[in-house]
Amino acid sequence: MKLNQRLKSLIVAVAALAIPMTALAAPAPIVIKFSHVVANETPKGQAANYFKKLAEERTKGRVKIEVYPNSQLFKDKEEMEALQMGSVQMLAPSLAKFAPLGLKEFELFDLPFIFDDYADLHKVTQGPVGAKLLKKLETRGLIGLGYWDNGFKVMSANKPLRNPADMRGQKMRIQSSKVLDSQMRSVGAIPQVLAFSEVYQALQTGVVDGTENPPSNLYTQKMHEVQKYVTISNHGYLGYAVLVNKKFWMGLPADIRAALESAMKDATNYANSVAKKDNDLAMAGVKKSGKSQIITLTAQEKAAWRKAMDKTHQDNMGRIGADTVKEVYSATGYKP
């Protein structure tokens, strides 16, 4: 009997010690999968990794950000559905990808020559128009945390593209955007929608003749190695909206969410600060490679491109929303 009592006392003592040990065990970190389709060296790739660093520091390890670049998890057409289904928690898709969600207003960013420079652009992305557009994402189960710049686009091909007439009959890769389709058709090109991860091979094999991209995308994907000419047109803008799954985001503890919002704010400033610099460096890299001949348009040549593509604005007013487009015109001073 005494032995049984001693055993019971020992069991009670061990159990008493085990409770605080269990309480002290650190919970598993919250994992956020951040998927994107470009290289780590691009502005978006760098910003995603910077966000990871800040987020993990500011949550003191309670959150783990897993970044998957270069379409490792999902390609262009797959990633938005994956986010809505919760297969990933965070994306930074290009602004051309929101029309399939029924949010055609985002295609205003695809209108050619609508922004003269980053200052014009930021009047929209950092102003009321940009905020209003992000708010619309909530109706699709998503939350927009901010806009990240990539840059202004150049054109590449295996023939010189100096004037709009040079585009006639060229099969040009575009993102899935009715506005970009319209833009290419306005100068006689044949638009071809392809996933970003497939573009290099398509250029190499002649499936498409050319493409439009910010220099950082062109250079990091080595597209310039299979294109004889690059025209510095700066005719369009490519940028991203950083998105999270709304249900996942609202289910996070408030202090975690606040820390992540703080990290995202600083990562956004970082992304936008490196975009122009990295694109300039990428363009220098293309030139140094000697693989592509660089064509710099004169003011007169650029005016001809703008005039030829201006029809794109008129043709897509109804699609994007005339009021939205006019708000952008008002903010930037664009005169059609």
N, C-alpha and C positions, 0 to 999 in steps of 0.2 A: 504493500500500500504506500509506504514512504517513497519507494522508487517511482511509482506512478505519479505521485504528487510532484516529485522532483522533475520528472519528464514534462509534466504539464507546465510547471513553472518555467522550464527551459524553453518550451515551445512558445509560451506567451512572451517571453523576453525577446526571442528571435523575431517573432512577428512584430513586436513593438519597434525593433530596430529596422525591420524591412520597410515599414510604412514611410518613414522619412527618406529612405534611400530611393524609393519609387518616386516620391514627390520631387526629389532633387534631379531625377533623370530628365535631361533636356528633350523636349519634343522634337520630332523630325521637322526639318525646315519645310516651309511652303515652297513648292517647286513651281516656277513660272517658265514655261517653254516659250522662247522668243524665236520665231522662225522668220527668215527672210531669204530672198533669192539672189542676192548679190555677194560679191567678195568681201572679206574682212577689211580689205584696204580701201574700199569706197567710203565716202562720207557716212552712208547709212551703216555700213559694217563697223566703222570706228565708233559711231555714236551708240550702237547697240552694245558694244563691249564696254564703253564708258558707263552706260546706264547700269550694266551688270555690276561693275565695280562699285559705283555709288550706292546702288540699292542694297547690295550685300553688306556694305560698311554701315549704312544708316539704319538697317534693321538688325544690326549686330548678329548676323548669321541666321536670323529667323526666316529669311527668304533666300532661296537659291535660284539664280537666273541661269537657265541653260539656253545658250545662243546657238542656233543652227543656221549657218550661212549657206549660200550657194545651192539653194533648193534641196538641201539634205533631207528635209522632211516632206515638203510639199512644193509643187510647182505653182506658177502664177494662177492658173485656173482652179487649183485645189485649195489654196490656203485660206480663202475667205470662208468657205464652207467648213473647213476644219476648225476655224476660230469659233464660228457660231455653234458648232457641235461640241466644243470644249476639248478637241484633240490637241489644240495648242491654246495658250492663254494670251499671247501677245503677238502682234504682227506690225509691220510698217509698210503696208502695200502702197503702190503708187496711186495717185489720185485718179488715174484713169480707170480704176477697177471698181468704182462704186455704182456705176450705172446698172449692172446686173442686179443690184440690190434694190433697184427702183429709185436710186438717188442720182438722177441724171445731172443735177445741179453741179456736182463735183467736176463734170467735164468742162466747166468754164476754164479750168487750169490748162486744158489742152488747146484752147484757142490760140492760133498763131499770132505772134507779135503783140499779145495783149499786155505783156510786161516789158518795159524797156530795160529794167535792171532789178537788182535785189531790193532796192528801196521801194520801188513800185510794188513789187511782189509782197513785201512785208506789210504794206498798208492794207492788204487783203488778208493774208494769213494771220497777222497779229491784230487784226481789227474786227469790227462787228460782223462783217460778211463771213469771215473765217469761223468765228465763234458760232454763228447761226448754222452754218453747214455741219459743224461737229455735233451740234445738238440734235440734228436730224438722225444721226446714227443710232441714237438710243431706241428709236422705234424698230430697229432691226436687231436688238439684243446686243448692241455694241456701245462702247464708250470711246470717244476720241480724246486722247490725252495731249495732242499737240501736232504741229506740222514740222516736218524735217525737210530742209532743202536738200536737193541733189545739185541741180544746176540747169543751165540753159543748154539746149541741144545743138549739136553739130550734125551734119549729114555726111554719110560716107557712101562710096560707090566705086565701081571699077572704071568709071569714066568721069571726067571733070564735070562738076555741077556748079556752074557759074550763073546761069540764068534759068528761070522757070522752065523754058522750053527744053532744057537739058534733061528734065525729069520724065519726059514723055516715054511711056512704055517700060519704065524701070519698075521692077518688082521690089517694093520697099517694105521691109519688116516694120510693123507697128504693134503697139499694145492694142488690146481689145477695147477700142473706143470709137464710137460713131463719128466723133469730132475729128479724130486723127484720120479716120477713113476719108472723111469729107475733105480734109486738108490735102491729103495726097492726091485725091481725084481732081482737086482744083488746079493742079499743075500737070495733070495728065499721067501721073504715076499710078501703078497698080498696087494697092495696099494688100499686105499679107500679114495676117495675125499669127504670131508665133510666140510660144513661151520663151522667156528670156534665156533659159538654160539651153535652148535649142538653136540660138541665133548663130553662134560661131560656126557650127557645122553646116547650117543652111547657107551661110555666106561662102564657106569653103567649097561646098559642092555645087553652088549656083542655083540652089532652090530659090534664093532671093538674091537680088543684085546689090542691095544696099540697105542702110538702116539710118535711124536717127537716135542719138543718145547723147547725154552729157559726156564729156571727155573721160571722166573717171570710169564710167561703165565701159566705154569703148576700149580704153587702155587696159583695165584690169582683166577684161575677158579676152584680150589679145585680138579683138576684131580688126584692129588696124593692120595686123599681119596678113589678113586675107582681103584687104581693101586697098586699092591703088591710090584713092584720093579721099581727102577729108576736107569738107567745106565748113569754115567757121561762120555759120549762119546765125546762131543764137535765135532761131526762129520760134522756139517753143520752150516751155519750162517742164521739168520733171521733178516732182517732189512727192512726199509721202505724208500720210497721216498715221500716227502711232495709235493702234487700237488695242483694246482689251475686251474680253468677253464680259458683258455687263453682269451676268449672274455671278460669275467668279469674283469680279472686282467688288461688288457690293457685299459679298460674303466674307471679305477679308476683315480682320479686326481694324477698327478705326485708326489706331496708331500706326499700324503697318501701312495702311492706305496712305496716310499722311506722309510717311517717310518715302514711299514710292513716288508720290506726287512731287515731292521735293527733289528727288533724284531725277525724275523725268524733266522737270523744269530746267535743271542744270545741264542735263544731257541734250535737251533741245537747243539751248544756247550754244553748247559745244558743237552740235551737228551743223548748225547754221554758220558758225564761225569758221569751220574747216572746209565747207563746201566749195567756196570760190577758190581758196588756196589750193585745194586738192585737184580741182579741175584744171587750174592753170598749170600745175605740176604734171598732170596727166597729158595735157596738150604738148608740153615741152618734151615729155617722154615719147609721144608719138612722133614728133619732129626728129628727135635724136635717133630714133630707131631706123629712120630712112626707109621704112616699109611703105609709108603713105606720103604722097605729096600734099602739102597743106595749101589750101586755097583760102585767101582772105578776101572777102567781098568788099568792093568799093561802096561808098554811100549810095551811089546810083544803082548799083546791082542789088543792094539790099532793099532799096525802095521798090524795085521791080518785083522781088519776091513777096514783099508785103502787099503790094497791089494785087498780085495774082492770087494770094491766099486770103485776101480780105473777104471774099465771097463766103468763106467758111463761117464767119461770124453771122452773116445774114441767114445762111442756110440752117443754122443751129440755134437761133434765138428761141424758137418754139420749143425745142428739145430741152435746152438748159433752163429756160425761163427768162423772158425779156427783162423782167424786173431785176433779177439777180445779175444779169450781164450789165445792165445800166448802172447798178450799184458799184460794180467793179470799174466801169468807165469813169464814174464820178470820183471814185477813190484814187484812181491812177492818172486821170486826165487823158485817157485814151480817146482819140478822135477817129471814128471809122471813116 
